[in-house]
Amino acid sequence: MKITAIHSAAIPIASAIRNAYIDFSRMTASVVAVVTDVKRNGRRVVGYGFNSNGRYAQAGLLAERFIPRIMQADPQSLLDDAGTNLDPHKIWACMMANEKPGGHGERSVAVGVIDMAVWDAVAKIEGKPLYRLLADRYRDGKADDKVFVYAAGGYYYPGKNLTALQDEMKKYLDLGYSVVKMKIGGESLSDDLKRIEAVIRIVGSADKLAVDANGRFDLKTAVEYAQALAPYGLFWYEEAGDPLDFALQAELANHYEGPMATGENLFSMQDARNLIRYGGMRADRDWLQFDCALSYGLVEYLRTLAMLKENGWSPRRCIPHGGHQMSLNIAAGLGLGGNESYPDVFQPFGGFADGTPVEQGYVGMPEVPGVGFEAKAALYKLMKSIAG
């Protein structure tokens, strides 16, 4: 058993949308295919992976460092102890050989892409959906049969008025979502409050609406927004300041009693630990959004979950960023609190298996071996083209 090839490509996911910090006019994503010599049901096993939105494709790092390290390794050194499957932890260690600690920037994205593809292959070789494999290995076989998901949208868009924003949110409710999220911080506070109130009129109550500033605010502005948002009772107030400004996050907790969320731009267990140590996050109400596809993959995410447990945090307080099927499998298999969803944007990567409805804010898990990309026709077509 061995990996015979690893293919990668940079795919455009550009659109005219923007949040408070960036636009997506030139956004790209890396897609990877890990080809093995294993066959199941007469077909060669290929594992697929990609990185979440918000970080660009990592073609250089993949081609220059991480793919060559795997392909140059002794194939037996990448297998589990029984020699019957790939070992994601050994492959991860191989990729990170001769890498200095710290600097968890773009390399964490490149590693996360390959890590996703490896786990997809591992589950396919075992003939199991990834979430069931994870439950068997790490949760005594207990898996959630459905996962809470919220609809992320509400981006700023040229010519998008309040009516268009309301129509978007109504569409999400009609699709079965019970909680929606919108962007703030890209206009004035007074204009954002008008947008928030317009959405609340559609969703029915403020606790069904989360807002996301994408790290735009300094402390003064973050507190001003906090004071204005507090009376609504929102689902959460997300990433007010720079993701590494733990002092800002800790001080903000003194001005906002409602739930807050952050973590999507922290790319290692060490950074996540610093948030828990110094960011003033409250385990009884706040939410953690670490995204495995951006942060060295599931191997590192398992370390993050272990750290959280040591610090008194339940995995149910984790709702990963990214809206992809990998995090959905992790949520179901490891008992997280839910997963983000992108019904309209970042296609074909956004959303889950075709024909799987969202019902009262929850989505079921398809019984497809691996991550389940084969159950998402447009995405699988793209991935197959990369695998050759």
N, C-alpha and C positions, 0 to 999 in steps of 0.2 A: 504494500500500500504506500502510495506517495502522491505528492502534489506534482503534477506534470507541467503546469504552466500557470502563470498569473497574468491576466490581461487587465489593463486599465484604460479609461478614457475620461476626458473632461466634457461634461454635458451642459449646455446652457439651460438655465431656468429663469431667464430674464423676464421681467415684467415692469409695468409702469408704477407699481405700488411703492410706497415709502413708509417708514416709521419715523420716530422722532430723531433718529440718528443717521440712517442710511437710506438710499433708494436701492432698488433691485434691478436697475437697468442693465447691469453687466454681470449679474450673479451666475455662478457656475457651480457644478457639483462633480465630484469624482465618483465613478462607478468602477467596481472591481469584480472580476470573475476569477475565482480560485478553482482550477480544473484538477480533478483527481483521476487516478486510474481505476477507481472503484465503480462498479455498475450496480444499479438497483432497478429492477423491473426492466432490464434490457437497455437501460440508458446510463450514460456516464454521469457520475455525480459532480455537479458544479455548484459551488457556493458563491453567492452574490452579496455585495455590500455597497453602500453609498454613504456620503456624509450629509448631515442635516443642512437645512437652509441657514443662511446667515454667515457662513464661512465659505470661502472660495475653494475650487478644486485644487488638489495637492499633487499635480502631475509630477513636478520635479522631485519632491521628497519620495514619492512612491517609486519612481523610476531609478533614482540615484542611490537610495539607501534601503528602503524597507523590502521591496520586492526582491532585489538581488540577495539580501541576507537570507531570505527564506529559500530561494532557489539554489543557493550555494551550500546550504546546510546538508549534513547527512540526513537523508529522508527518515531513517530510523530514529533520529534524535527528536523528531517532531511528532512521534506517535505516543499514545498513552502506554501505560505500563504493560497492558495486555497485548499491545501491538495490533489492535483491531480497529483503531480509529485514530484520527488526528487528535492532538492534545492542544487546545487553545492556549493554555498557560505556557506550555513549552514553546509554542510558536510565537507568543507574545514576548517571551524572554529572548528568543532569537532575534526578533525585530529590534528590540531595545538594547542589544549588545553594543557596547562601546558608545552609548549615549550618556551624556552627563545628566545628573539630576537638575531639576529646575527648568525654567524656560518653557512652561507648558503652553506653548502657543500653537503654531500651525502643525507641528509634528504630531500632536495628539490627535488631530483630525485624520491625518494619513494613516496612523496606526489603527484608529477606530474603524476606518473603512475596511481594512483587511480583516480586522478582528470580527466584524459583522459577517463577512463572507466565510470565514473559517467556522463560526458557530452554525451558519446555515448549512455548510457541508457536513459538519459533525452530526447535526440532527437528522439530515437526510440519510447519512450512512446508517444511523440507528433506526431509521424508518419512523421517526416521531416528529410531531410538531415541536418547535423549539420550546414553547412554553411548558409542554409536558416533560421534556428532557430536563429543563431547569427545575421543575417541581420535584422530579424524581431524585435529582442530584443534591439539591440544596434545601428542600422543604418537605422532606419525608413523603413525597408523592402528592402533596396537596396543591392543587392548582385552582385558581379562580376561573369559573366558566364564562364570566363576562367581566368587562372592565369599564369603569367610568371614563368617559371622554367628554371634553368640552370643545366647542368650535372656535378656533382662533381666526380672527379676521379684523374687520374694522380698521383697515389700513387707510392712510391718506392716499388719495388718488385724484388726478386732475379732473376738476369738474364734479367731484363727488359731494353732493349736498346732503342735508339731513334726511331727506326722503330716500335717497339712494342708500344711505347708511341703514336706515330703518328697514328697507326692503331686503338688504343683505341679511340682517339679523332675523327677520321673519323667515327667510329661506332656511336658515339653520334650525330654527324651531320646527319648521315643517319637515325637516329631515330627521327629526327625532332627538336633537340635542336639547338639554335642559339648561345648560350654562354656556354663555358665549363670552368672548373676550374681544376687546377693542384697543386700539392704540391711543395714547395721549402724549402730550409733550411736544407735538409737532406744530401746534398753534398756540394761541394765548390761553391762559387759564379760563377766562370767561367763555371763549369759544369752545374749549374742551368740555366745560360744564354743560353747555347747550347740547353738545353731541352726546354726552353721558345721559342727560335727561331724556333726550329723544329715544335712545336705546332702551332705557328703563320703561318707557311707555309701551314698548313692543314686548319686552320679555316679562313684564308684569311686576317684578320686584327687583330691587337692587342686588339682592343676594344671589341673583342669577347672572350677574355681570362682573367680570374681572377686567381690570385696566392695566396697561403695560406701557411704561415710559421708556423702555429700552436703554436705560442707563443715562438718560439725557441730563438729569438735574444736578445742580450743585446743592449743598445742604439747605440753603435758604429757600430755593425754589421747591425742593422736595418737601420741606415742612409746610410751605404755603399750600401746595397741593394736598398734603395730608390733612391740613385743617379744613380745606374745602371739601374733601372727599369723605371725611369721617361721618358726617350726618347721614350719608346714604346707606351705609351698611353693605358695602360691596363684597363680592366673593373674595377678591384679593386686590391689593395694590402692589404691582410688580416692578421690580428692578428700577427703583427711583433714581439711583445714582450709579456711578462707575462700579462695575461688578467687583473690583478689587479694593474699593474704598469701604472697608469694614467698619471704620469709625463712623462714616456717614450712616450706614445701615443701622448701627447700634444706637446712634443718637435719634434716628428717625423713629425707632421703636418707643422712644419717650414721648413722641408727639402723635402716635397713631396706634390706637388700641386694637383696631381691626386686623384681620389676617393680611400678612404680606408674603410675597413670593420672590425668590431670586435663585440664582445658581446656574442658569443655562450657559453662562460664559465663564464658568470655572471648570478647568479642564484636567483636573487630577484629584486624587484622593487628598493630597496635601493641601491644595487650595480649598477643597470642600471642608477639610478639618479646620482651616483658619477661619472660614466663615462661621462654623459652629463655635469656635473658641472666642472669636472677637467681634462677630457681626451682630450680636444682640438678638439672634433669631430665637423664637419661642416655640418649643416643641409641642405646646398644647394648641397652637392655632396657625402657625406659619407653614409655608409650603416650600419644598426644595425641588428644583427643576433641572438637576444635572442630566445631561444628555450623553448617553454612552457613545453615540456616533461622532461626537465632537471631542470626547475626553478619553482617548486610549481604549475605547471599547468596553465590552462586558467584563473582561478580566479585571480591569481597573475599577469598574462599577461595583463589582463584588467586594473589592477592598473598601470602597466608599460606604457600602451598606454595612459592612462589619464595623467601620469607624463610627457610623451613626448609632449603631446598637450600643457600642461602648459608651457613647455619650448620652444615652437615654432617649434616642429618637426612634420612633416606629417607622418601618418602611412605608406604612400607609400615609406618611406625610410627604412622600415623594410622588410628584406628578411630572414626569420628564417632558422637557421641551422637544420639539422636532416633528411630532405628528407622524411618525413612521412605524412600520410594522415591527421593527426590532424592539423598540421600547414597549410596544403593545405586548409582545411575547414576554418581555421581562416583567411587566406589570402583572400579567396573569400568572406567570410561573413563580415569581418571587414575592407576590403579595403586596405590590405597591398600591398607592392610592388612586391611580388612574393614569391617563395619558392625554397629551395634547392631540388635536386633530385639525387638519387643514382641508376642509371640504372643497375649496375653490382654487387655492393657489398652490404653487410649487409642484405642478403636475409634470410627469406622472408619478412623482414620489409621494405627494400628499395623499392622505386617505388610506383606507384599509382594503380588505378583500372585496372584489366585486360581488354584488348581490348580498352583502352582509349588512343588514339594516342597523341603524342606531335606534334603540327603543328606550324611551324615557331616560336618555342620557347614558346608556350603556351599549356596548357592542360585544357580540359574541366572538368566539375564537374558531376559525376554520380548522378542520382536521386535515391539514396539509403538511407533509413532512417539511422540516426546515422552518425558516422564517415565514414562509407562505407567499413568497413573491409570485409563484406560479398561479395563484388565485387572483392576481391583479394583472389583467391581460395587457394593458398598455405598458406597464412597467416591465413585465416579463419579456415582452417583445423587444424592448430596448436592451435589456440585460443579455438576452440571447445573442443579439447582434454583436455585442462586445466580446462574448465568449467564443464567437466564431462557430 
